[in-house]
């Protein structure tokens, strides 16, 4: 059964196979539209104005209920195992820190990307996007004394320039400016212990809050965070506003912007591949791989780019849009385009063919669209547009 919303066509589905958010009762309303990601429902739309929530995110702070799924990997051989399955050096990661890590297929394609946290001497959490990560880890675990388990953690994000003061208030001062980018740890929020990291999916200063499974009182946590954020103008938002901001920030979505048919180099993520590390899955293929990028940004003044819109040169398709949005800050349509062949695409003016058959001029740019040094997320640039 399909019905129309402001977003897209929506298929009504049962909750039997998918995990409903424990926070849903805190914001549920008639007409809410949920997506499914990593086997979890999350709020795509609940009647909010994406542009208005975008400015709340940029100028104050937004609270998001996100579906990313932490997976625990532990055991005596965990460090050696993670060195094998991820294309990033793990041995130097300190407890209380996280890093962005990509897992490749034996053919060098991007299987999974996410953030790896060191929770203890022989205990890590990998926060995964959509995909069969646990089965893949177990399939590669032969000869290693490790355990893969589900900590039953749900994730909230508080993002935006006011997020530091909100988290300072929520933690009774324990979280402050000394908590660096990609640092993490256990903190008391109210009278509950939660795992908190200074990370996010928006390119803004922000934090992620991980529940500790059945030990967490979800409604109590939600109310505590909303009370801490109220003096700073924090609002709950569906992920529509997050989608706009992650595109501006050049943050890729695995399975949408890149997949197993694309190497990290083709996705523009070569800086996160430690080729001087021996014997990780996919290394042999990556040694021989083309290092040129296929993924670029697109600006289109007249129209919002839509997934799978063709990009034309001389009336021939040379690529397709993977994701798009209207940017309130840049005042133009933006998105990502995946080209079918490597070339120096940056700076070229091409044509976008929209679903109505019309073509529109578009400019190809590098990613991200601005803040190339991530000064906003690092808290170094406090100017708010």
Kinemage of the C-alpha trace (Angstrom):
@kinemage 1
@onewidth
@group {chain A} dominant
@subgroup {mainchain}
@vectorlist {calphas} color= white
{ca unk a 1} P 0.000 0.000 0.000
{ca unk a 2} L 1.432 3.371 -1.050
{ca unk a 3} L 0.407 6.914 -0.222
{ca unk a 4} L 1.838 10.339 -1.044
{ca unk a 5} L 3.602 12.652 1.437
{ca unk a 6} L 5.673 15.809 1.074
{ca unk a 7} L 8.750 13.610 1.025
{ca unk a 8} L 8.314 10.749 -1.459
{ca unk a 9} L 6.150 7.729 -2.018
{ca unk a 10} L 5.781 5.879 1.273
{ca unk a 11} L 5.185 2.179 1.699
{ca unk a 12} L 3.311 1.162 4.839
{ca unk a 13} L 5.064 -1.715 6.563
{ca unk a 14} L 4.850 -3.825 9.697
{ca unk a 15} L 7.138 -3.337 12.700
{ca unk a 16} L 7.503 -7.103 13.083
{ca unk a 17} L 10.857 -7.323 11.280
{ca unk a 18} L 12.238 -3.940 12.313
{ca unk a 19} L 13.118 -2.280 15.591
{ca unk a 20} L 10.992 0.641 16.728
{ca unk a 21} L 12.775 3.470 18.505
{ca unk a 22} L 12.434 3.537 22.292
{ca unk a 23} L 12.224 7.330 21.964
{ca unk a 24} L 9.226 7.275 19.588
{ca unk a 25} L 6.671 7.986 22.312
{ca unk a 26} L 8.526 11.225 23.097
{ca unk a 27} L 7.793 12.786 19.706
{ca unk a 28} L 5.173 10.612 17.976
{ca unk a 29} L 2.308 12.298 16.178
{ca unk a 30} L -0.185 11.442 13.399
{ca unk a 31} L 1.329 11.451 9.943
{ca unk a 32} L 4.901 10.752 10.994
{ca unk a 33} L 6.959 9.094 8.237
{ca unk a 34} L 9.700 6.715 9.300
{ca unk a 35} L 12.561 5.247 7.333
{ca unk a 36} L 14.236 1.879 7.893
{ca unk a 37} L 18.020 1.788 8.288
{ca unk a 38} L 20.205 -0.863 9.906
{ca unk a 39} L 16.975 -2.714 10.733
{ca unk a 40} L 15.675 0.253 12.742
{ca unk a 41} L 12.909 2.775 12.217
{ca unk a 42} L 13.844 6.448 12.420
{ca unk a 43} L 11.886 9.696 11.794
{ca unk a 44} L 12.276 10.966 8.240
{ca unk a 45} L 9.453 13.498 8.512
{ca unk a 46} L 6.896 14.449 11.132
{ca unk a 47} L 5.367 17.620 9.715
{ca unk a 48} L 8.424 19.806 10.321
{ca unk a 49} L 9.817 22.320 7.834
{ca unk a 50} L 13.292 21.068 6.807
{ca unk a 51} L 14.574 24.581 6.012
{ca unk a 52} L 13.388 25.975 9.358
{ca unk a 53} L 14.940 23.047 11.265
{ca unk a 54} L 18.128 23.498 9.229
{ca unk a 55} L 18.515 27.010 10.630
{ca unk a 56} L 17.804 25.758 14.150
{ca unk a 57} L 20.664 23.308 13.617
{ca unk a 58} L 23.000 25.995 12.249
{ca unk a 59} L 22.190 28.722 14.782
{ca unk a 60} L 21.160 26.821 17.935
{ca unk a 61} L 20.998 23.025 18.232
{ca unk a 62} L 18.908 20.103 16.996
{ca unk a 63} L 18.219 16.765 18.654
{ca unk a 64} L 18.031 13.752 16.322
{ca unk a 65} L 16.881 10.179 16.915
{ca unk a 66} L 19.170 8.261 14.547
{ca unk a 67} L 19.229 4.576 13.526
{ca unk a 68} L 22.981 3.892 13.407
{ca unk a 69} L 23.776 0.641 15.202
{ca unk a 70} L 26.755 0.042 17.518
{ca unk a 71} L 28.249 -3.453 17.296
{ca unk a 72} L 30.615 -4.701 20.016
{ca unk a 73} L 33.777 -6.604 19.088
{ca unk a 74} L 35.753 -7.948 22.037
{ca unk a 75} L 38.195 -10.652 23.087
{ca unk a 76} L 41.919 -11.382 23.462
{ca unk a 77} L 42.562 -11.182 19.695
{ca unk a 78} L 40.362 -8.180 18.988
{ca unk a 79} L 43.154 -5.739 18.063
{ca unk a 80} L 44.702 -8.116 15.515
{ca unk a 81} L 41.263 -8.967 14.150
{ca unk a 82} L 40.328 -5.311 13.632
{ca unk a 83} L 43.640 -4.674 11.878
{ca unk a 84} L 42.604 -7.375 9.406
{ca unk a 85} L 39.037 -6.276 8.726
{ca unk a 86} L 39.541 -2.490 8.585
{ca unk a 87} L 41.734 -0.521 6.199
{ca unk a 88} L 42.822 1.835 8.991
{ca unk a 89} L 45.525 1.448 11.628
{ca unk a 90} L 43.880 0.373 14.865
{ca unk a 91} L 46.936 -0.292 17.052
{ca unk a 92} L 47.472 3.393 17.852
{ca unk a 93} L 43.861 4.054 18.880
{ca unk a 94} L 43.675 5.004 22.552
{ca unk a 95} L 40.864 4.200 24.950
{ca unk a 96} L 38.292 6.965 24.942
{ca unk a 97} L 38.958 7.850 21.308
{ca unk a 98} L 37.242 7.081 18.037
{ca unk a 99} L 38.257 7.043 14.395
{ca unk a 100} L 36.538 6.761 11.038
{ca unk a 101} L 37.270 3.325 9.589
{ca unk a 102} L 36.351 1.656 6.299
{ca unk a 103} L 35.967 -2.074 5.730
{ca unk a 104} L 36.680 -3.195 2.157
{ca unk a 105} L 35.661 -6.242 0.193
{ca unk a 106} L 38.422 -8.546 -1.102
{ca unk a 107} L 37.900 -6.796 -4.461
{ca unk a 108} L 38.648 -3.400 -2.878
{ca unk a 109} L 35.079 -2.093 -2.819
{ca unk a 110} L 33.579 -0.174 0.118
{ca unk a 111} L 31.670 -2.700 2.206
{ca unk a 112} L 31.102 -0.595 5.319
{ca unk a 113} L 32.128 2.719 6.845
{ca unk a 114} L 31.610 3.933 10.380
{ca unk a 115} L 33.276 5.080 13.580
{ca unk a 116} L 35.295 2.703 15.768
{ca unk a 117} L 35.573 3.460 19.505
{ca unk a 118} L 37.971 1.834 21.911
{ca unk a 119} L 35.901 1.104 25.012
{ca unk a 120} L 38.543 -0.875 26.928
{ca unk a 121} L 41.723 -2.901 26.528
{ca unk a 122} L 40.058 -5.681 24.529
{ca unk a 123} L 36.691 -4.102 23.777
{ca unk a 124} L 35.569 -1.915 20.873
{ca unk a 125} L 32.322 -0.558 19.474
{ca unk a 126} L 31.919 -0.030 15.742
{ca unk a 127} L 29.012 2.258 14.930
{ca unk a 128} L 27.748 0.991 11.604
{ca unk a 129} L 25.351 2.293 8.977
{ca unk a 130} L 23.052 -0.031 7.067
{ca unk a 131} L 24.370 -3.486 6.141
{ca unk a 132} L 25.118 -6.995 7.393
{ca unk a 133} L 28.178 -6.086 9.459
{ca unk a 134} L 27.839 -8.732 12.173
{ca unk a 135} L 27.619 -11.594 9.664
{ca unk a 136} L 30.601 -10.197 7.746
{ca unk a 137} L 32.709 -9.897 10.918
{ca unk a 138} L 31.885 -13.447 11.973
{ca unk a 139} L 32.717 -14.725 8.482
{ca unk a 140} L 36.241 -13.253 8.805
{ca unk a 141} L 36.811 -14.309 12.430
{ca unk a 142} L 38.343 -17.731 11.791
{ca unk a 143} L 41.517 -18.178 13.851
{ca unk a 144} L 40.739 -15.193 16.117
{ca unk a 145} L 39.513 -15.404 19.715
{ca unk a 146} L 36.887 -12.670 19.479
{ca unk a 147} L 33.186 -12.202 20.173
{ca unk a 148} L 30.760 -10.134 18.109
{ca unk a 149} L 27.708 -8.979 20.049
{ca unk a 150} L 24.875 -6.440 20.048
{ca unk a 151} L 25.024 -4.001 23.016
{ca unk a 152} L 21.393 -2.960 22.285
{ca unk a 153} L 22.453 0.682 22.141
{ca unk a 154} L 20.265 3.396 20.596
{ca unk a 155} L 21.778 6.676 19.509
{ca unk a 156} L 20.764 10.318 19.848
{ca unk a 157} L 22.638 13.219 18.296
{ca unk a 158} L 22.743 16.783 19.617
{ca unk a 159} L 24.224 18.947 16.880
{ca unk a 160} L 24.778 22.670 16.449
{ca unk a 161} L 26.731 25.575 17.956
{ca unk a 162} L 24.871 25.412 21.293
{ca unk a 163} L 25.561 21.676 21.711
{ca unk a 164} L 28.597 22.188 23.952
{ca unk a 165} L 26.670 24.272 26.479
{ca unk a 166} L 23.740 21.854 26.358
{ca unk a 167} L 25.991 18.880 27.050
{ca unk a 168} L 27.812 20.827 29.766
{ca unk a 169} L 24.480 21.436 31.460
{ca unk a 170} L 23.214 17.871 30.894
{ca unk a 171} L 26.405 16.391 32.411
{ca unk a 172} L 26.606 18.841 35.336
{ca unk a 173} L 29.819 20.293 33.907
{ca unk a 174} L 31.616 16.993 33.236
{ca unk a 175} L 31.506 17.542 29.458
{ca unk a 176} L 33.285 20.762 28.509
{ca unk a 177} L 35.569 22.244 25.854
{ca unk a 178} L 38.421 19.914 26.879
{ca unk a 179} L 36.552 16.996 25.254
{ca unk a 180} L 38.205 16.908 21.841
{ca unk a 181} L 36.862 15.993 18.427
{ca unk a 182} L 36.343 12.200 18.184
{ca unk a 183} L 36.931 11.811 21.950
{ca unk a 184} L 34.465 9.715 23.931
{ca unk a 185} L 33.701 8.248 27.339
{ca unk a 186} L 31.131 7.353 29.985
{ca unk a 187} L 29.327 10.299 31.565
{ca unk a 188} L 26.458 10.812 33.985
{ca unk a 189} L 23.548 12.573 32.277
{ca unk a 190} L 21.064 13.197 35.037
{ca unk a 191} L 21.393 10.120 37.217
{ca unk a 192} L 22.122 7.752 34.314
{ca unk a 193} L 25.431 6.661 32.838
{ca unk a 194} L 25.684 6.955 29.041
{ca unk a 195} L 28.460 6.686 26.481
{ca unk a 196} L 29.061 10.040 24.763
{ca unk a 197} L 31.245 10.947 21.793
{ca unk a 198} L 32.036 14.292 20.196
{ca unk a 199} L 31.005 13.252 16.708
{ca unk a 200} L 28.012 13.553 14.402
{ca unk a 201} L 26.598 13.429 10.891
{ca unk a 202} L 26.098 17.139 10.198
{ca unk a 203} L 29.468 18.869 9.907
{ca unk a 204} L 28.479 20.961 12.942
{ca unk a 205} L 29.864 20.945 16.462
{ca unk a 206} L 28.011 18.086 18.060
{ca unk a 207} L 27.745 15.012 20.255
{ca unk a 208} L 26.326 11.512 20.042
{ca unk a 209} L 24.744 9.828 23.062
{ca unk a 210} L 24.699 6.027 23.196
{ca unk a 211} L 22.334 4.203 25.503
{ca unk a 212} L 23.552 1.215 27.509
{ca unk a 213} L 20.816 -1.172 26.459
{ca unk a 214} L 18.270 -2.161 29.053
{ca unk a 215} L 20.071 -0.174 31.765
{ca unk a 216} L 18.873 3.082 30.189
{ca unk a 217} L 15.585 4.759 31.050
{ca unk a 218} L 14.852 6.283 27.646
{ca unk a 219} L 12.019 8.632 28.521
{ca unk a 220} L 13.928 9.949 31.521
{ca unk a 221} L 16.993 10.569 29.351
{ca unk a 222} L 14.935 12.314 26.666
{ca unk a 223} L 13.270 14.620 29.184
{ca unk a 224} L 16.621 15.413 30.796
{ca unk a 225} L 18.203 16.359 27.466
{ca unk a 226} L 15.228 18.432 26.352
{ca unk a 227} L 15.282 20.318 29.650
{ca unk a 228} L 19.023 20.970 29.263
{ca unk a 229} L 18.527 22.186 25.712
{ca unk a 230} L 15.465 24.376 26.257
{ca unk a 231} L 17.381 27.497 27.437
{ca unk a 232} L 19.525 27.285 24.298
{ca unk a 233} L 16.665 26.890 21.834
{ca unk a 234} L 17.265 23.232 21.030
{ca unk a 235} L 14.481 21.539 19.069
{ca unk a 236} L 13.814 17.978 18.003
{ca unk a 237} L 14.138 17.492 14.248
{ca unk a 238} L 13.507 14.717 11.787
{ca unk a 239} L 16.500 13.762 9.672
{ca unk a 240} L 15.465 15.993 6.742
{ca unk a 241} L 17.544 18.886 8.085
{ca unk a 242} L 20.457 16.540 8.822
{ca unk a 243} L 20.387 15.358 5.205
{ca unk a 244} L 20.818 18.916 3.902
{ca unk a 245} L 23.714 19.642 6.228
{ca unk a 246} L 25.549 16.347 5.663
{ca unk a 247} L 25.481 17.022 1.919
{ca unk a 248} L 26.954 20.492 2.412
{ca unk a 249} L 29.638 18.944 4.632
{ca unk a 250} L 30.599 16.266 2.103
{ca unk a 251} L 29.594 13.381 4.391
{ca unk a 252} L 28.856 10.232 2.401
{ca unk a 253} L 26.093 7.710 3.032
{ca unk a 254} L 27.162 4.128 2.481
{ca unk a 255} L 24.812 2.324 0.119
{ca unk a 256} L 23.608 5.607 -1.363
{ca unk a 257} L 26.670 7.604 -2.406
{ca unk a 258} L 29.098 4.667 -2.436
{ca unk a 259} L 28.831 0.897 -2.408
{ca unk a 260} L 30.796 -2.290 -2.979
{ca unk a 261} L 31.267 -1.460 -6.670
{ca unk a 262} L 33.263 1.638 -5.707
{ca unk a 263} L 36.714 1.753 -4.095
{ca unk a 264} L 37.507 4.241 -1.314
{ca unk a 265} L 39.728 6.095 -3.817
{ca unk a 266} L 36.833 6.487 -6.252
{ca unk a 267} L 34.700 7.805 -3.371
{ca unk a 268} L 37.347 10.398 -2.493
{ca unk a 269} L 38.217 8.637 0.777
{ca unk a 270} L 41.776 7.581 0.014
{ca unk a 271} L 43.139 9.548 2.978
{ca unk a 272} L 41.360 7.069 5.287
{ca unk a 273} L 43.103 4.026 3.780
{ca unk a 274} L 46.431 3.082 5.390
{ca unk a 275} L 48.142 1.349 2.494
{ca unk a 276} L 51.361 0.983 4.527
{ca unk a 277} L 49.477 -1.501 6.731
{ca unk a 278} L 49.917 -5.150 5.749
{ca unk a 279} L 47.319 -7.786 5.036
{ca unk a 280} L 43.949 -6.109 5.558
{ca unk a 281} L 40.950 -7.317 3.570
{ca unk a 282} L 41.023 -5.686 0.141
{ca unk a 283} L 44.597 -4.390 0.286
{ca unk a 284} L 45.868 -6.499 -2.605
{ca unk a 285} L 43.130 -5.173 -4.885
{ca unk a 286} L 43.660 -1.575 -3.741
{ca unk a 287} L 47.362 -1.728 -4.579
{ca unk a 288} L 46.347 -2.136 -8.224
{ca unk a 289} L 43.350 0.212 -8.093
{ca unk a 290} L 42.950 3.488 -9.963
{ca unk a 291} L 43.396 6.323 -7.453
{ca unk a 292} L 41.217 8.838 -9.298
{ca unk a 293} L 37.928 10.106 -7.858
{ca unk a 294} L 34.506 9.449 -9.363
{ca unk a 295} L 32.379 11.279 -6.774
{ca unk a 296} L 31.973 15.060 -6.912
{ca unk a 297} L 29.636 17.784 -5.746
{ca unk a 298} L 27.035 19.377 -7.986
{ca unk a 299} L 25.409 22.816 -7.816
{ca unk a 300} L 22.242 23.489 -9.768
{ca unk a 301} L 20.655 26.917 -9.364
{ca unk a 302} L 17.310 26.101 -10.966
{ca unk a 303} L 16.370 22.726 -9.479
{ca unk a 304} L 16.976 20.277 -6.645
{ca unk a 305} L 19.050 17.293 -7.823
{ca unk a 306} L 17.232 14.006 -7.241
{ca unk a 307} L 18.747 10.535 -6.835
{ca unk a 308} L 19.443 8.901 -10.213
{ca unk a 309} L 18.991 12.103 -12.240
{ca unk a 310} L 21.350 11.723 -15.239
{ca unk a 311} L 24.232 14.152 -15.764
{ca unk a 312} L 24.778 14.893 -19.438
{ca unk a 313} L 27.669 16.105 -21.591
{ca unk a 314} L 27.049 16.560 -25.295
{ca unk a 315} L 23.675 14.830 -24.826
{ca unk a 316} L 25.347 11.702 -23.453
{ca unk a 317} L 25.010 10.489 -19.860
{ca unk a 318} L 28.336 10.656 -18.004
{ca unk a 319} L 27.081 10.138 -14.449
{ca unk a 320} L 24.143 10.145 -12.091
{ca unk a 321} L 23.070 11.957 -8.954
{ca unk a 322} L 23.309 9.899 -5.747
{ca unk a 323} L 21.659 12.418 -3.375
{ca unk a 324} L 20.440 16.004 -3.469
{ca unk a 325} L 18.834 18.818 -1.507
{ca unk a 326} L 18.088 22.527 -1.574
{ca unk a 327} L 20.706 24.360 0.517
{ca unk a 328} L 19.246 27.317 2.450
{ca unk a 329} L 22.765 28.643 3.145
{ca unk a 330} L 24.153 28.343 -0.393
{ca unk a 331} L 20.753 29.234 -1.889
{ca unk a 332} L 21.037 26.614 -4.603
{ca unk a 333} L 20.354 22.972 -5.323
{ca unk a 334} L 23.250 20.761 -4.274
{ca unk a 335} L 24.071 17.085 -4.401
{ca unk a 336} L 26.593 14.430 -5.249
{ca unk a 337} L 27.242 13.008 -8.689
{ca unk a 338} L 28.941 9.684 -9.378
{ca unk a 339} L 30.646 9.731 -12.757
{ca unk a 340} L 30.969 6.642 -14.921
{ca unk a 341} L 34.623 7.280 -15.781
{ca unk a 342} L 37.541 9.100 -14.142
{ca unk a 343} L 38.315 12.578 -15.446
{ca unk a 344} L 39.120 16.029 -14.131
{ca unk a 345} L 35.444 16.848 -13.638
{ca unk a 346} L 35.851 19.727 -11.180
{ca unk a 347} L 34.993 23.082 -12.730
{ca unk a 348} L 33.027 21.662 -15.654
{ca unk a 349} L 29.548 22.954 -16.480
{ca unk a 350} L 27.256 20.086 -17.483
{ca unk a 351} L 23.515 19.422 -17.744
{ca unk a 352} L 21.245 17.764 -15.207
{ca unk a 353} L 18.238 15.989 -16.690
{ca unk a 354} L 15.382 16.152 -14.224
{ca unk a 355} L 12.541 13.659 -14.005
{ca unk a 356} L 10.241 15.937 -16.016
{ca unk a 357} L 12.616 15.649 -18.980
{ca unk a 358} L 13.943 19.194 -18.780
{ca unk a 359} L 17.663 19.904 -18.561
{ca unk a 360} L 19.348 22.422 -16.292
{ca unk a 361} L 22.847 23.839 -16.130
{ca unk a 362} L 24.918 22.483 -13.266
{ca unk a 363} L 28.440 23.097 -12.025
{ca unk a 364} L 30.723 20.303 -10.817
{ca unk a 365} L 32.679 21.118 -7.648
{ca unk a 366} L 34.918 19.376 -5.150
{ca unk a 367} L 33.626 18.193 -1.771
{ca unk a 368} L 32.790 19.489 0.762
{ca unk a 369} L 30.939 22.542 -0.503
{ca unk a 370} L 32.608 24.670 2.217
{ca unk a 371} L 34.522 24.319 5.501
{ca unk a 372} L 37.123 22.045 3.924
{ca unk a 373} L 39.168 21.894 7.144
{ca unk a 374} L 36.139 20.947 9.309
{ca unk a 375} L 36.682 23.972 11.516
{ca unk a 376} L 32.972 24.136 12.382
{ca unk a 377} L 32.816 20.535 13.632
{ca unk a 378} L 36.106 20.996 15.501
{ca unk a 379} L 34.740 24.083 17.263
{ca unk a 380} L 37.362 26.350 15.667
{ca unk a 381} L 34.944 28.370 13.539
{ca unk a 382} L 32.163 29.855 15.645
{ca unk a 383} L 30.763 32.209 12.996
{ca unk a 384} L 27.190 31.222 12.242
{ca unk a 385} L 25.764 32.067 8.818
